[in-house]
Amino acid sequence: MARALGQAGAQTRARTGGRFLPHKVRRHFLPLDTVSGVSGRRRASQSCADRAGVFVVVGAGYATRGDPTMKLYFSPGACSLASHIALIESGADFEATKVDLSKHETEHGEDFYAISPRGYVPAIVTDEFGLLTENSAVLPYLASATGTLPGGEAHFRLHEWIGFIGTEIHGAYGPLFGGADGDAKAKAKQTVAEKYQLAETLLDGRDWLVAEGPTVADNYLFVTLLWADKFGIDVPQSLQAFRDRNSQRDSVQQAMKAEGLS
Ligand SMILES: N[C@@H](CCC(=O)N[C@@H](CS)C(=O)NCC(=O)O)C(=O)O
């Protein structure tokens, strides 16, 4: 099993005595252990909440445990790359296992259906409640567990974007991944291109989808933009710039390397 540990995150953890305090996000989001301790929950102090300007969301508690039991099942370049980026960025220990989606078999020869009856990625195994699937659950979970889930309006904007990316954009790729040809393929490409035009309108000139970003939603949109490149789909200039901006993130480069994409 490949084990990934983000270098930047490891350095940050070293500076904080092993506790997870992501310096990049600390300015904007409440870190998990500011909000919830593993040995007894406590609310963040008023000054923390005031400083962040958000309503406090209690995190899941994974990141402060320091044990490497989190597992990610991924397929190179699939939507699971968004989770892979988040995990690497967090600096948390985790195990990443590649899945051959054509055979539904892991790199260790396990039947993937036996691990996850859904048979698709992303799938994560948490030490708190076992298997968790669906981007709409996995991405917010990882944000929560790694202390980057925003509160207040940003919390709901994050879900709004993940919903949009998952159902409108990712969903529109369905026929292309399903091997559509001829008219069906051209129609699907046109639909995807229209979704990106809408995404550009919604992004409204900002660098990141939610608040000061990047968040797990940015990871997810970025991954779909890699698919656009692969399928030769027209993408508005601002989203090409968004893709380039994300490509420069250390965590993105490490995750892509770990998946054999670069
Ligand atoms: N409903 C799932 C869909 C995830 C999905 O489409 N995963 C693709 C890769 S991007 C997959 O594993 N496809 C293989 C299959 O469905 O067998 C989610 O939102 O997480």
The ligand as an SDF file (V2000), in Angstrom:
LIG
                    3D

 20 19  0  0  0  0  0  0  0  0999 V2000
  -21.8570    9.2260   -7.0600 N   0  0  0  0  0  0  0  0  0  0  0  0
  -20.4100    9.1260   -6.9620 C   0  0  0  0  0  0  0  0  0  0  0  0
  -19.8480    8.9700   -8.3550 C   0  0  0  0  0  0  0  0  0  0  0  0
  -18.3500    8.8470   -8.3300 C   0  0  0  0  0  0  0  0  0  0  0  0
  -17.8310    8.4600   -9.6900 C   0  0  0  0  0  0  0  0  0  0  0  0
  -18.4390    8.7570  -10.7220 O   0  0  0  0  0  0  0  0  0  0  0  0
  -16.6700    7.8290   -9.6960 N   0  0  0  0  0  0  0  0  0  0  0  0
  -16.0820    7.3630  -10.9300 C   0  0  0  0  0  0  0  0  0  0  0  0
  -14.7120    7.9530  -11.1320 C   0  0  0  0  0  0  0  0  0  0  0  0
  -14.7600    9.7250  -11.3290 S   0  0  0  0  0  0  0  0  0  0  0  0
  -15.9500    5.8570  -10.8510 C   0  0  0  0  0  0  0  0  0  0  0  0
  -15.4500    5.3260   -9.8900 O   0  0  0  0  0  0  0  0  0  0  0  0
  -16.4160    5.1620  -11.8940 N   0  0  0  0  0  0  0  0  0  0  0  0
  -16.2990    3.7540  -11.9950 C   0  0  0  0  0  0  0  0  0  0  0  0
  -17.5910    3.0020  -11.8420 C   0  0  0  0  0  0  0  0  0  0  0  0
  -18.6390    3.6720  -11.6680 O   0  0  0  0  0  0  0  0  0  0  0  0
  -17.5660    1.7880  -11.8620 O   0  0  0  0  0  0  0  0  0  0  0  0
  -19.8240   10.3590   -6.2700 C   0  0  0  0  0  0  0  0  0  0  0  0
  -20.3810   11.4530   -6.4350 O   0  0  0  0  0  0  0  0  0  0  0  0
  -18.8380   10.2270   -5.5360 O   0  0  0  0  0  0  0  0  0  0  0  0
  1  2  1  0
  2  3  1  0
  2 18  1  0
  3  4  1  0
  4  5  1  0
  5  6  2  0
  5  7  1  0
  7  8  1  0
  8  9  1  0
  8 11  1  0
  9 10  1  0
 11 12  2  0
 11 13  1  0
 13 14  1  0
 14 15  1  0
 15 16  2  0
 15 17  1  0
 18 19  2  0
 18 20  1  0
M  END
$$$$
